[in-house]
Amino acid sequence: MPIYEYQCDACGQITEELQKFSDPPLTTCKHCHGHLSKLISHSAFHLKGGGWYVSEYGNKKPNSSVSTPADTPAADKKPEAAATTTAPAANSDA
């Protein structure tokens, strides 16, 4: 059963009442017999487990392990391999 909050228009007292959905709203304050108004309050509804937007998609940060060429400093770059010439293979027919 949900908990509803009511505030008295006369004395300002806030009351919480456990009611069924089918129960009519309260209209009279228990303290001063003034008129009650139903308050809209925050829900105690929480999404548990994985797969929800809040836990899976809403907090994604860019992948910091992948670096782009602009991110790597020049000192870390390997020098280009110089063109090397290889000696001709020894002739085994001799």
C-alpha positions as CSV (number, residue, x, y, z in Angstrom):
1,M,0.0,0.0,0.0
2,P,1.3,3.5,-0.8
3,I,2.0,6.2,1.7
4,Y,0.3,9.5,1.0
5,E,1.2,12.9,2.5
6,Y,-1.4,15.5,3.5
7,Q,-0.9,19.0,4.8
8,C,-3.5,20.9,6.8
9,D,-4.4,24.3,5.3
10,A,-5.3,25.6,8.8
11,C,-2.4,24.5,11.1
12,G,0.2,23.4,8.5
13,Q,0.7,20.0,10.1
14,I,2.0,17.3,7.6
15,T,0.6,13.8,8.0
16,E,1.6,10.6,6.3
17,E,-1.2,8.0,5.8
18,L,-1.0,4.4,4.5
19,Q,-3.9,4.0,2.1
20,K,-5.1,1.7,-0.6
21,F,-5.4,3.0,-4.1
22,S,-9.2,2.6,-3.8
23,D,-9.5,4.6,-0.6
24,P,-10.9,8.1,-0.9
25,P,-8.4,11.0,0.0
26,L,-8.5,12.3,3.5
27,T,-10.2,15.7,3.9
28,T,-10.1,16.5,7.7
29,C,-7.0,17.1,9.9
30,K,-6.8,14.8,13.0
31,H,-5.2,17.7,15.0
32,C,-7.3,20.7,14.3
33,H,-10.1,19.4,12.0
34,G,-9.0,21.8,9.2
35,H,-9.1,21.0,5.5
36,L,-6.3,18.6,4.2
37,S,-4.6,19.0,0.9
38,K,-2.7,16.0,-0.7
39,L,1.0,16.7,-1.3
40,I,3.1,15.4,-4.2
41,S,6.3,13.9,-2.8
42,H,9.3,12.1,-4.1
43,S,8.9,8.5,-4.8
44,A,10.8,5.8,-3.0
45,F,11.1,3.8,-6.3
46,H,14.6,2.6,-7.1
47,L,15.9,0.7,-10.1
48,K,17.9,-2.3,-8.8
49,G,20.2,-4.5,-10.9
50,G,22.0,-3.8,-14.2
51,G,20.8,-2.9,-17.6
52,W,19.0,0.4,-16.8
53,Y,19.9,3.7,-18.4
54,V,21.3,5.1,-15.2
55,S,23.7,2.3,-14.6
56,E,24.6,1.2,-18.1
57,Y,24.3,4.2,-20.5
58,G,23.9,7.4,-18.5
59,N,27.4,7.4,-16.9
60,K,29.5,6.2,-19.8
61,K,32.8,8.1,-20.2
62,P,34.9,8.0,-23.3
63,N,37.4,5.1,-23.4
64,S,40.7,6.6,-22.1
65,S,42.8,3.5,-22.9
66,V,42.7,4.3,-26.7
67,S,45.1,7.0,-27.6
68,T,45.0,9.0,-30.8
69,P,48.1,10.1,-32.6
70,A,47.5,13.7,-31.4
71,D,47.6,12.4,-27.8
72,T,51.0,10.7,-27.9
73,P,54.0,13.0,-27.4
74,A,56.8,13.2,-30.0
75,A,59.3,11.7,-27.6
76,D,57.3,8.5,-27.3
77,K,57.1,8.0,-31.1
78,K,59.5,5.5,-32.6
79,P,61.7,6.9,-35.4
80,E,60.9,5.7,-38.8
81,A,62.9,2.6,-39.8
82,A,65.7,3.6,-42.2
83,A,65.8,1.8,-45.5
84,T,68.4,-1.0,-45.1
85,T,70.1,-2.9,-47.8
86,T,70.7,-6.5,-47.4
87,A,73.7,-8.3,-48.7
88,P,73.1,-10.8,-51.4
89,A,72.7,-14.3,-50.2
90,A,75.8,-16.5,-50.4
91,N,75.8,-18.7,-53.4
92,S,75.7,-22.3,-52.3
93,D,76.5,-23.6,-55.8
94,A,80.3,-22.9,-55.6
